[in-house]
Amino acid sequence: DSSRPWLVYWIVHSLDLLEQDLSAELQARIIGTIAGCQDPGGGFGGGPGQLPHVAATYAAVHALAVIGTPEAYSIINREGLKAFLQRMKLPSGAFCMHDDGEHDLR
């Protein structure tokens, strides 16, 4: 399972577009799922214990933003996230998607 943050984001975002409210219990489960994908050094992997990846980090942060509660935002290791993104940024302006990974200009 290397796409957990993406699956969560697509579902949560779709429900948001359909103006469906998420119960507090479901929000807590979503937040816990995303929290389990966070690397201790910053960024989010595709699943628990996986390498942090820029794309998975994008999906994880967006899923938390859709929930938009203080609890959702509070799980983000902001200093670690900043350090991860700075480490992935290349002099060309592209980002390495993960340590020693492919480059992407998006």
N, CA, C and O atoms as a Tinker XYZ file with bonds, in Angstrom:
   424  protein
     1  N      0.856000   -1.179000    0.000000    73     2
     2  CA     0.000000    0.000000    0.000000    64     1     3
     3  C      0.891000    1.228000    0.000000    63     2     4     5
     4  O      1.355000    1.667000    1.052000    81     3
     5  N      1.127000    1.774000   -1.164000    73     3     6
     6  CA     2.012000    2.940000   -1.259000    64     5     7
     7  C      1.269000    4.210000   -1.668000    63     6     8     9
     8  O      1.899000    5.221000   -1.979000    81     7
     9  N     -0.051000    4.167000   -1.670000    73     7    10
    10  CA    -0.832000    5.319000   -2.125000    64     9    11
    11  C     -1.863000    5.766000   -1.099000    63    10    12    13
    12  O     -2.833000    6.440000   -1.448000    81    11
    13  N     -1.664000    5.400000    0.153000    73    11    14
    14  CA    -2.666000    5.704000    1.176000    64    13    15
    15  C     -3.022000    7.193000    1.239000    63    14    16    17
    16  O     -4.211000    7.511000    1.250000    81    15
    17  N     -2.052000    8.129000    1.281000    73    15    18
    18  CA    -2.440000    9.548000    1.324000    64    17    19
    19  C     -3.245000    9.983000    0.103000    63    18    20    21
    20  O     -4.156000   10.803000    0.217000    81    19
    21  N     -2.907000    9.429000   -1.076000    73    19    22
    22  CA    -3.662000    9.784000   -2.278000    64    21    23
    23  C     -5.090000    9.280000   -2.204000    63    22    24    25
    24  O     -6.023000   10.014000   -2.533000    81    23
    25  N     -5.275000    8.047000   -1.778000    73    23    26
    26  CA    -6.625000    7.493000   -1.666000    64    25    27
    27  C     -7.465000    8.296000   -0.678000    63    26    28    29
    28  O     -8.629000    8.599000   -0.938000    81    27
    29  N     -6.859000    8.636000    0.454000    73    27    30
    30  CA    -7.567000    9.447000    1.450000    64    29    31
    31  C     -7.916000   10.806000    0.853000    63    30    32    33
    32  O     -9.050000   11.268000    0.988000    81    31
    33  N     -6.959000   11.447000    0.198000    73    31    34
    34  CA    -7.219000   12.771000   -0.376000    64    33    35
    35  C     -8.354000   12.716000   -1.400000    63    34    36    37
    36  O     -9.278000   13.528000   -1.339000    81    35
    37  N     -8.295000   11.769000   -2.339000    73    35    38
    38  CA    -9.320000   11.711000   -3.388000    64    37    39
    39  C    -10.707000   11.510000   -2.789000    63    38    40    41
    40  O    -11.673000   12.127000   -3.238000    81    39
    41  N    -10.809000   10.660000   -1.787000    73    39    42
    42  CA   -12.112000   10.405000   -1.171000    64    41    43
    43  C    -12.591000   11.621000   -0.383000    63    42    44    45
    44  O    -13.737000   12.048000   -0.529000    81    43
    45  N    -11.717000   12.173000    0.448000    73    43    46
    46  CA   -12.102000   13.326000    1.281000    64    45    47
    47  C    -12.443000   14.530000    0.409000    63    46    48    49
    48  O    -13.414000   15.239000    0.672000    81    47
    49  N    -11.652000   14.754000   -0.616000    73    47    50
    50  CA   -11.902000   15.891000   -1.507000    64    49    51
    51  C    -13.223000   15.699000   -2.263000    63    50    52    53
    52  O    -13.991000   16.647000   -2.424000    81    51
    53  N    -13.481000   14.481000   -2.722000    73    51    54
    54  CA   -14.742000   14.202000   -3.420000    64    53    55
    55  C    -15.938000   14.449000   -2.513000    63    54    56    57
    56  O    -16.923000   15.056000   -2.934000    81    55
    57  N    -15.859000   13.984000   -1.278000    73    55    58
    58  CA   -16.950000   14.220000   -0.332000    64    57    59
    59  C    -17.131000   15.708000   -0.057000    63    58    60    61
    60  O    -18.253000   16.190000    0.097000    81    59
    61  N    -16.019000   16.427000    0.002000    73    59    62
    62  CA   -16.096000   17.879000    0.207000    64    61    63
    63  C    -16.786000   18.555000   -0.975000    63    62    64    65
    64  O    -17.619000   19.440000   -0.783000    81    63
    65  N    -16.445000   18.144000   -2.191000    73    63    66
    66  CA   -17.090000   18.712000   -3.380000    64    65    67
    67  C    -18.584000   18.430000   -3.405000    63    66    68    69
    68  O    -19.371000   19.224000   -3.919000    81    67
    69  N    -18.965000   17.281000   -2.839000    73    67    70
    70  CA   -20.380000   16.912000   -2.767000    64    69    71
    71  C    -21.066000   17.513000   -1.538000    63    70    72    73
    72  O    -22.232000   17.234000   -1.261000    81    71
    73  N    -20.319000   18.341000   -0.811000    73    71    74
    74  CA   -20.811000   19.031000    0.396000    64    73    75
    75  C    -21.318000   18.045000    1.448000    63    74    76    77
    76  O    -22.323000   18.288000    2.116000    81    75
    77  N    -20.610000   16.943000    1.577000    73    75    78
    78  CA   -20.934000   15.938000    2.591000    64    77    79
    79  C    -20.081000   16.194000    3.831000    63    78    80    81
    80  O    -18.856000   16.273000    3.740000    81    79
    81  N    -20.718000   16.322000    4.969000    73    79    82
    82  CA   -19.993000   16.541000    6.215000    64    81    83
    83  C    -19.389000   15.226000    6.696000    63    82    84    85
    84  O    -19.971000   14.154000    6.531000    81    83
    85  N    -18.211000   15.341000    7.291000    73    83    86
    86  CA   -17.554000   14.185000    7.878000    64    85    87
    87  C    -17.802000   14.218000    9.378000    63    86    88    89
    88  O    -17.630000   15.258000   10.014000    81    87
    89  N    -18.201000   13.097000    9.942000    73    87    90
    90  CA   -18.416000   13.043000   11.384000    64    89    91
    91  C    -17.091000   13.253000   12.106000    63    90    92    93
    92  O    -16.021000   13.065000   11.527000    81    91
    93  N    -17.169000   13.638000   13.354000    73    91    94
    94  CA   -15.955000   13.839000   14.158000    64    93    95
    95  C    -15.165000   12.534000   14.254000    63    94    96    97
    96  O    -13.935000   12.544000   14.230000    81    95
    97  N    -15.874000   11.420000   14.362000    73    95    98
    98  CA   -15.204000   10.117000   14.448000    64    97    99
    99  C    -14.450000    9.809000   13.155000    63    98   100   101
   100  O    -13.312000    9.342000   13.196000    81    99
   101  N    -15.080000   10.068000   12.007000    73    99   102
   102  CA   -14.426000    9.819000   10.726000    64   101   103
   103  C    -13.238000   10.757000   10.535000    63   102   104   105
   104  O    -12.188000   10.334000   10.051000    81   103
   105  N    -13.391000   12.012000   10.907000    73   103   106
   106  CA   -12.267000   12.945000   10.829000    64   105   107
   107  C    -11.091000   12.442000   11.654000    63   106   108   109
   108  O     -9.950000   12.488000   11.195000    81   107
   109  N    -11.350000   11.968000   12.854000    73   107   110
   110  CA   -10.282000   11.459000   13.721000    64   109   111
   111  C     -9.592000   10.251000   13.090000    63   110   112   113
   112  O     -8.371000   10.118000   13.175000    81   111
   113  N    -10.370000    9.371000   12.458000    73   111   114
   114  CA    -9.776000    8.203000   11.788000    64   113   115
   115  C     -8.911000    8.624000   10.605000    63   114   116   117
   116  O     -7.838000    8.064000   10.383000    81   115
   117  N     -9.382000    9.609000    9.850000    73   115   118
   118  CA    -8.615000   10.107000    8.705000    64   117   119
   119  C     -7.320000   10.739000    9.188000    63   118   120   121
   120  O     -6.249000   10.465000    8.645000    81   119
   121  N     -7.416000   11.573000   10.196000    73   119   122
   122  CA    -6.230000   12.235000   10.739000    64   121   123
   123  C     -5.234000   11.187000   11.245000    63   122   124   125
   124  O     -4.031000   11.315000   11.019000    81   123
   125  N     -5.727000   10.161000   11.920000    73   123   126
   126  CA    -4.854000    9.100000   12.408000    64   125   127
   127  C     -4.183000    8.334000   11.281000    63   126   128   129
   128  O     -3.010000    7.972000   11.382000    81   127
   129  N     -4.923000    8.087000   10.212000    73   127   130
   130  CA    -4.356000    7.392000    9.053000    64   129   131
   131  C     -3.236000    8.211000    8.428000    63   130   132   133
   132  O     -2.166000    7.682000    8.129000    81   131
   133  N     -3.483000    9.496000    8.234000    73   131   134
   134  CA    -2.456000   10.370000    7.655000    64   133   135
   135  C     -1.266000   10.501000    8.598000    63   134   136   137
   136  O     -0.116000   10.472000    8.159000    81   135
   137  N     -1.539000   10.644000    9.887000    73   135   138
   138  CA    -0.450000   10.759000   10.875000    64   137   139
   139  C      0.464000    9.540000   10.822000    63   138   140   141
   140  O      1.677000    9.667000   10.990000    81   139
   141  N     -0.105000    8.368000   10.591000    73   139   142
   142  CA     0.691000    7.153000   10.507000    64   141   143
   143  C      1.620000    7.102000    9.314000    63   142   144   145
   144  O      2.547000    6.293000    9.287000    81   143
   145  N      1.389000    7.951000    8.328000    73   143   146
   146  CA     2.230000    8.002000    7.131000    64   145   147
   147  C      3.347000    9.036000    7.246000    63   146   148   149
   148  O      4.203000    9.129000    6.366000    81   147
   149  N      3.341000    9.811000    8.327000    73   147   150
   150  CA     4.338000   10.875000    8.475000    64   149   151
   151  C      5.673000   10.296000    8.921000    63   150   152   153
   152  O      5.737000    9.497000    9.855000    81   151
   153  N      6.730000   10.707000    8.243000    73   151   154
   154  CA     8.077000   10.291000    8.603000    64   153   155
   155  C      8.556000   11.134000    9.783000    63   154   156   157
   156  O      8.301000   12.338000    9.808000    81   155
   157  N      9.234000   10.545000   10.752000    73   155   158
   158  CA     9.718000   11.330000   11.895000    64   157   159
   159  C     10.607000   12.503000   11.499000    63   158   160   161
   160  O     10.660000   13.508000   12.209000    81   159
   161  N     11.306000   12.384000   10.367000    73   159   162
   162  CA    12.186000   13.456000    9.911000    64   161   163
   163  C     11.501000   14.485000    9.034000    63   162   164   165
   164  O     12.147000   15.428000    8.576000    81   163
   165  N     10.204000   14.327000    8.790000    73   163   166
   166  CA     9.468000   15.278000    7.958000    64   165   167
   167  C      8.987000   14.655000    6.665000    63   166   168   169
   168  O      9.615000   13.741000    6.130000    81   167
   169  N      7.887000   15.147000    6.175000    73   167   170
   170  CA     7.274000   14.622000    4.963000    64   169   171
   171  C      6.427000   13.402000    5.272000    63   170   172   173
   172  O      6.447000   12.875000    6.384000    81   171
   173  N      5.683000   12.966000    4.268000    73   171   174
   174  CA     4.782000   11.823000    4.408000    64   173   175
   175  C      5.122000   10.782000    3.356000    63   174   176   177
   176  O      5.419000   11.115000    2.209000    81   175
   177  N      5.074000    9.526000    3.756000    73   175   178
   178  CA     5.275000    8.433000    2.821000    64   177   179
   179  C      3.939000    7.917000    2.317000    63   178   180   181
   180  O      2.883000    8.392000    2.733000    81   179
   181  N      3.990000    6.955000    1.432000    73   179   182
   182  CA     2.777000    6.378000    0.881000    64   181   183
   183  C      2.033000    5.489000    1.856000    63   182   184   185
   184  O      0.871000    5.152000    1.629000    81   183
   185  N      2.684000    5.109000    2.927000    73   183   186
   186  CA     2.094000    4.289000    3.970000    64   185   187
   187  C      2.987000    4.327000    5.190000    63   186   188   189
   188  O      4.078000    4.896000    5.138000    81   187
   189  N      2.551000    3.737000    6.279000    73   187   190
   190  CA     3.361000    3.742000    7.497000    64   189   191
   191  C      4.738000    3.120000    7.277000    63   190   192   193
   192  O      4.857000    2.042000    6.695000    81   191
   193  N      5.765000    3.805000    7.743000    73   191   194
   194  CA     7.129000    3.296000    7.646000    64   193   195
   195  C      7.773000    3.438000    6.282000    63   194   196   197
   196  O      8.899000    2.979000    6.088000    81   195
   197  N      7.093000    4.062000    5.330000    73   195   198
   198  CA     7.675000    4.224000    3.997000    64   197   199
   199  C      8.436000    5.539000    3.900000    63   198   200   201
   200  O      8.198000    6.474000    4.665000    81   199
   201  N      9.352000    5.589000    2.945000    73   199   202
   202  CA    10.138000    6.805000    2.726000    64   201   203
   203  C      9.223000    7.991000    2.446000    63   202   204   205
   204  O      8.215000    7.852000    1.752000    81   203
   205  N      9.572000    9.154000    2.984000    73   203   206
   206  CA     8.788000   10.334000    2.629000    64   205   207
   207  C      8.951000   10.642000    1.145000    63   206   208   209
   208  O     10.031000   10.474000    0.579000    81   207
   209  N      7.882000   11.088000    0.536000    73   207   210
   210  CA     7.831000   11.328000   -0.906000    64   209   211
   211  C      7.075000   12.634000   -1.121000    63   210   212   213
   212  O      6.052000   12.865000   -0.476000    81   211
   213  N      7.556000   13.480000   -2.005000    73   211   214
   214  CA     6.937000   14.787000   -2.229000    64   213   215
   215  C      5.473000   14.638000   -2.652000    63   214   216   217
   216  O      4.621000   15.377000   -2.159000    81   215
   217  N      5.165000   13.715000   -3.542000    73   215   218
   218  CA     3.781000   13.562000   -4.002000    64   217   219
   219  C      2.871000   13.083000   -2.870000    63   218   220   221
   220  O      1.763000   13.597000   -2.713000    81   219
   221  N      3.319000   12.114000   -2.087000    73   219   222
   222  CA     2.524000   11.646000   -0.950000    64   221   223
   223  C      2.351000   12.760000    0.081000    63   222   224   225
   224  O      1.298000   12.872000    0.708000    81   223
   225  N      3.371000   13.571000    0.251000    73   223   226
   226  CA     3.294000   14.706000    1.179000    64   225   227
   227  C      2.249000   15.699000    0.697000    63   226   228   229
   228  O      1.463000   16.206000    1.497000    81   227
   229  N      2.231000   15.980000   -0.586000    73   227   230
   230  CA     1.237000   16.875000   -1.181000    64   229   231
   231  C     -0.171000   16.372000   -0.885000    63   230   232   233
   232  O     -1.030000   17.134000   -0.442000    81   231
   233  N     -0.403000   15.085000   -1.132000    73   231   234
   234  CA    -1.728000   14.507000   -0.920000    64   233   235
   235  C     -2.110000   14.528000    0.560000    63   234   236   237
   236  O     -3.252000   14.841000    0.899000    81   235
   237  N     -1.176000   14.200000    1.431000    73   235   238
   238  CA    -1.456000   14.163000    2.864000    64   237   239
   239  C     -1.830000   15.541000    3.392000    63   238   240   241
   240  O     -2.816000   15.689000    4.115000    81   239
   241  N     -1.049000   16.541000    3.033000    73   239   242
   242  CA    -1.319000   17.903000    3.519000    64   241   243
   243  C     -2.644000   18.410000    2.954000    63   242   244   245
   244  O     -3.397000   19.077000    3.664000    81   243
   245  N     -2.939000   18.109000    1.704000    73   243   246
   246  CA    -4.207000   18.545000    1.123000    64   245   247
   247  C     -5.398000   17.852000    1.790000    63   246   248   249
   248  O     -6.429000   18.485000    2.018000    81   247
   249  N     -5.270000   16.576000    2.100000    73   247   250
   250  CA    -6.352000   15.877000    2.796000    64   249   251
   251  C     -6.608000   16.521000    4.154000    63   250   252   253
   252  O     -7.758000   16.707000    4.551000    81   251
   253  N     -5.539000   16.858000    4.862000    73   251   254
   254  CA    -5.690000   17.521000    6.161000    64   253   255
   255  C     -6.300000   18.914000    5.997000    63   254   256   257
   256  O     -7.089000   19.353000    6.834000    81   255
   257  N     -5.936000   19.597000    4.927000    73   255   258
   258  CA    -6.495000   20.930000    4.674000    64   257   259
   259  C     -7.987000   20.859000    4.364000    63   258   260   261
   260  O     -8.740000   21.755000    4.748000    81   259
   261  N     -8.416000   19.822000    3.684000    73   259   262
   262  CA    -9.847000   19.668000    3.405000    64   261   263
   263  C    -10.603000   19.495000    4.722000    63   262   264   265
   264  O    -11.677000   20.069000    4.902000    81   263
   265  N    -10.052000   18.716000    5.632000    73   263   266
   266  CA   -10.680000   18.576000    6.955000    64   265   267
   267  C    -10.656000   19.924000    7.657000    63   266   268   269
   268  O    -11.666000   20.355000    8.213000    81   267
   269  N     -9.504000   20.595000    7.635000    73   267   270
   270  CA    -9.404000   21.981000    8.062000    64   269   271
   271  C     -9.569000   22.279000    9.543000    63   270   272   273
   272  O     -9.785000   23.433000    9.913000    81   271
   273  N     -9.473000   21.278000   10.391000    73   271   274
   274  CA    -9.620000   21.521000   11.824000    64   273   275
   275  C     -8.257000   21.734000   12.472000    63   274   276   277
   276  O     -7.235000   21.327000   11.920000    81   275
   277  N     -8.239000   22.364000   13.634000    73   275   278
   278  CA    -6.966000   22.495000   14.354000    64   277   279
   279  C     -6.307000   21.132000   14.615000    63   278   280   281
   280  O     -5.082000   21.014000   14.578000    81   279
   281  N     -7.119000   20.115000   14.876000    73   279   282
   282  CA    -6.573000   18.770000   15.107000    64   281   283
   283  C     -5.873000   18.244000   13.850000    63   282   284   285
   284  O     -4.820000   17.613000   13.939000    81   283
   285  N     -6.458000   18.503000   12.694000    73   283   286
   286  CA    -5.851000   18.049000   11.440000    64   285   287
   287  C     -4.516000   18.752000   11.205000    63   286   288   289
   288  O     -3.522000   18.114000   10.858000    81   287
   289  N     -4.503000   20.051000   11.393000    73   287   290
   290  CA    -3.261000   20.797000   11.158000    64   289   291
   291  C     -2.193000   20.492000   12.196000    63   290   292   293
   292  O     -1.000000   20.570000   11.902000    81   291
   293  N     -2.611000   20.148000   13.403000    73   291   294
   294  CA    -1.649000   19.969000   14.494000    64   293   295
   295  C     -0.757000   18.746000   14.310000    63   294   296   297
   296  O      0.307000   18.678000   14.927000    81   295
   297  N     -1.150000   17.788000   13.490000    73   295   298
   298  CA    -0.292000   16.604000   13.338000    64   297   299
   299  C      0.896000   16.860000   12.417000    63   298   300   301
   300  O      1.845000   16.077000   12.396000    81   299
   301  N      0.849000   17.940000   11.665000    73   299   302
   302  CA     1.933000   18.204000   10.708000    64   301   303
   303  C      3.175000   18.677000   11.454000    63   302   304   305
   304  O      3.146000   19.678000   12.171000    81   303
   305  N      4.258000   17.943000   11.272000    73   303   306
   306  CA     5.558000   18.344000   11.812000    64   305   307
   307  C      6.093000   19.435000   10.875000    63   306   308   309
   308  O      6.781000   19.147000    9.896000    81   307
   309  N      5.767000   20.671000   11.190000    73   307   310
   310  CA     6.069000   21.773000   10.269000    64   309   311
   311  C      7.554000   21.981000   10.048000    63   310   312   313
   312  O      7.993000   22.208000    8.920000    81   311
   313  N      8.328000   21.905000   11.116000    73   311   314
   314  CA     9.781000   22.059000   10.954000    64   313   315
   315  C     10.352000   20.914000   10.127000    63   314   316   317
   316  O     11.192000   21.130000    9.254000    81   315
   317  N      9.895000   19.705000   10.405000    73   315   318
   318  CA    10.350000   18.551000    9.629000    64   317   319
   319  C      9.917000   18.629000    8.176000    63   318   320   321
   320  O     10.674000   18.272000    7.273000    81   319
   321  N      8.684000   19.100000    7.952000    73   319   322
   322  CA     8.177000   19.254000    6.593000    64   321   323
   323  C      9.005000   20.275000    5.823000    63   322   324   325
   324  O      9.370000   20.052000    4.669000    81   323
   325  N      9.294000   21.389000    6.469000    73   323   326
   326  CA    10.116000   22.422000    5.830000    64   325   327
   327  C     11.501000   21.864000    5.488000    63   326   328   329
   328  O     12.001000   22.074000    4.383000    81   327
   329  N     12.113000   21.159000    6.430000    73   327   330
   330  CA    13.450000   20.592000    6.195000    64   329   331
   331  C     13.405000   19.572000    5.060000    63   330   332   333
   332  O     14.305000   19.535000    4.221000    81   331
   333  N     12.358000   18.742000    5.033000    73   331   334
   334  CA    12.218000   17.744000    3.969000    64   333   335
   335  C     12.109000   18.416000    2.608000    63   334   336   337
   336  O     12.811000   18.037000    1.670000    81   335
   337  N     11.232000   19.414000    2.492000    73   335   338
   338  CA    11.048000   20.090000    1.205000    64   337   339
   339  C     12.308000   20.837000    0.774000    63   338   340   341
   340  O     12.648000   20.845000   -0.410000    81   339
   341  N     12.993000   21.454000    1.711000    73   339   342
   342  CA    14.240000   22.143000    1.366000    64   341   343
   343  C     15.302000   21.145000    0.902000    63   342   344   345
   344  O     16.090000   21.439000    0.003000    81   343
   345  N     15.313000   19.964000    1.524000    73   343   346
   346  CA    16.281000   18.938000    1.134000    64   345   347
   347  C     15.967000   18.394000   -0.261000    63   346   348   349
   348  O     16.879000   18.000000   -0.987000    81   347
   349  N     14.698000   18.369000   -0.641000    73   347   350
   350  CA    14.293000   17.823000   -1.933000    64   349   351
   351  C     14.436000   18.832000   -3.078000    63   350   352   353
   352  O     14.495000   18.438000   -4.243000    81   351
   353  N     14.491000   20.123000   -2.756000    73   351   354
   354  CA    14.586000   21.152000   -3.794000    64   353   355
   355  C     15.985000   21.157000   -4.407000    63   354   356   357
   356  O     16.993000   21.162000   -3.700000    81   355
   357  N     16.017000   21.155000   -5.722000    73   355   358
   358  CA    17.281000   21.145000   -6.468000    64   357   359
   359  C     17.611000   22.552000   -6.948000    63   358   360   361
   360  O     16.713000   23.386000   -7.062000    81   359
   361  N     18.866000   22.831000   -7.228000    73   359   362
   362  CA    19.248000   24.166000   -7.701000    64   361   363
   363  C     18.485000   24.606000   -8.960000    63   362   364   365
   364  O     18.299000   25.804000   -9.174000    81   363
   365  N     18.043000   23.661000   -9.788000    73   363   366
   366  CA    17.317000   23.987000  -11.020000    64   365   367
   367  C     15.893000   24.462000  -10.744000    63   366   368   369
   368  O     15.228000   24.980000  -11.641000    81   367
   369  N     15.419000   24.288000   -9.502000    73   367   370
   370  CA    14.042000   24.618000   -9.163000    64   369   371
   371  C     13.137000   23.398000   -9.159000    63   370   372   373
   372  O     12.015000   23.459000   -8.657000    81   371
   373  N     13.612000   22.294000   -9.710000    73   371   374
   374  CA    12.868000   21.037000   -9.673000    64   373   375
   375  C     12.965000   20.443000   -8.272000    63   374   376   377
   376  O     13.762000   20.889000   -7.447000    81   375
   377  N     12.157000   19.453000   -8.026000    73   375   378
   378  CA    12.208000   18.747000   -6.758000    64   377   379
   379  C     12.545000   17.287000   -7.006000    63   378   380   381
   380  O     12.044000   16.677000   -7.951000    81   379
   381  N     13.380000   16.741000   -6.169000    73   379   382
   382  CA    13.614000   15.314000   -6.139000    64   381   383
   383  C     12.433000   14.752000   -5.359000    63   382   384   385
   384  O     12.118000   15.261000   -4.283000    81   383
   385  N     11.783000   13.735000   -5.860000    73   383   386
   386  CA    10.550000   13.254000   -5.242000    64   385   387
   387  C     10.784000   12.554000   -3.905000    63   386   388   389
   388  O      9.911000   12.550000   -3.037000    81   387
   389  N     11.961000   11.967000   -3.747000    73   387   390
   390  CA    12.367000   11.345000   -2.480000    64   389   391
   391  C     13.881000   11.249000   -2.501000    63   390   392   393
   392  O     14.510000   11.506000   -3.528000    81   391
   393  N     14.465000   10.884000   -1.379000    73   391   394
   394  CA    15.923000   10.781000   -1.337000    64   393   395
   395  C     16.406000    9.885000   -2.465000    63   394   396   397
   396  O     15.953000    8.749000   -2.606000    81   395
   397  N     17.336000   10.407000   -3.271000    73   395   398
   398  CA    17.916000    9.706000   -4.418000    64   397   399
   399  C     16.866000    9.294000   -5.448000    63   398   400   401
   400  O     17.051000    8.311000   -6.165000    81   399
   401  N     15.765000   10.042000   -5.521000    73   399   402
   402  CA    14.682000    9.699000   -6.436000    64   401   403
   403  C     14.693000   10.522000   -7.700000    63   402   404   405
   404  O     15.609000   11.304000   -7.954000    81   403
   405  N     13.646000   10.324000   -8.490000    73   403   406
   406  CA    13.498000   11.041000   -9.760000    64   405   407
   407  C     13.211000   12.524000   -9.509000    63   406   408   409
   408  O     12.770000   12.912000   -8.427000    81   407
   409  N     13.470000   13.333000  -10.523000    73   407   410
   410  CA    13.242000   14.765000  -10.464000    64   409   411
   411  C     11.930000   15.086000  -11.162000    63   410   412   413
   412  O     11.539000   14.406000  -12.111000    81   411
   413  N     11.263000   16.110000  -10.696000    73   411   414
   414  CA     9.976000   16.490000  -11.273000    64   413   415
   415  C      9.863000   18.005000  -11.257000    63   414   416   417
   416  O     10.045000   18.627000  -10.211000    81   415
   417  N      9.564000   18.604000  -12.401000    73   415   418
   418  CA     9.454000   20.058000  -12.500000    64   417   419
   419  C      8.056000   20.598000  -12.177000    63   418   420   421
   420  O      7.856000   21.811000  -12.117000    81   419
   421  N      7.081000   19.684000  -11.966000    73   419   422
   422  CA     5.728000   20.178000  -11.669000    64   421   423
   423  C      5.782000   20.984000  -10.421000    63   422   424
   424  O      4.758000   21.503000   -9.976000    81   423
